Amino acid sequence: MSKMNLALIHDRLHIKSFWEKKINAECQHVEREQQRRSSSALSKLRGEWLVRLENRNKHLKNLNDSFVKKAKEPAQT
């Protein structure tokens, strides 16, 4: 083979190796990020706050309904 062909093969192998390393590094980064997110307490906290908010809204609705009901009742003297 000529020196030119050997240089092209070497360049192709170098480029292929470069991109394989880049892709591998990116895959590892994505995997670490997914592990970090799954171990994070943030999703659990969000769930707890949603439950609290729902309970608060139910309580406020019940209070409002009872006030409306009392307001509609005729006044007893």
N, C-alpha and C positions, 0 to 999 in steps of 0.2 A: 504494500500500500504506500501511497505517497504521503509525504508529510502533511499535505493539505487535508487529506481524508482523515488521518489520525487526529489532526487538530479539530476537525469538525466533530468526530466521534467523541473526543474528549470534552469539547464544549457542550455537546448534547447531554452527555452524562453528567457534567457539572450542573447544567441548567435543571435537568431532571432531579438530581440530588437536592439542589437548592429548593425547588418547589415542594418536593416531598417533605423536607424538613420544615418548611413554612406551614404546610397543611397539617403535619403532625403537631406542630406547636399550637396551631389554632384549635385543633381538636382537643388537645389537652387543656387549653385555656377554657374552652366552652364547657368541658366536663367539670373542671374545678369550679367554675361559676355556678353550674347547676347544683353541685354538691353544697356550695356555700349557701345558695338560696334555699335549698331543701332543709338545711340545718338551721336556718335563720328562724328566730322566734316571731318575726314580723307577721307571717301569715296567721299564726296562732293568735297573736294579739288582735289582728284585724277581725278575726272570727269572733273573739270575745267581745270586742267593741260593737260588732254588729248585733250580737245577742243583747247586749246592754241597751243599745239604741232601740231595738225592736220592743224590748220590755218597757222602756221609758215611753215610747210612742203609744203602746197599748194602755199604759197607766194614764197618760194624759187624755187619751180618747175616752176612757171610762169616766174620768173626772168630768170632762166636758159633757158627756152624755148625761151624767147624773145631775149636773147643774142645769142643763136644758130641761130635763125631766121635771126638776123641782120648780123651775121658772114657769113651766106650762101648767102645773097643778094650781087649782084655784086656792086663793089664800083663805085659810081657815081662821076665824076669829072667835 
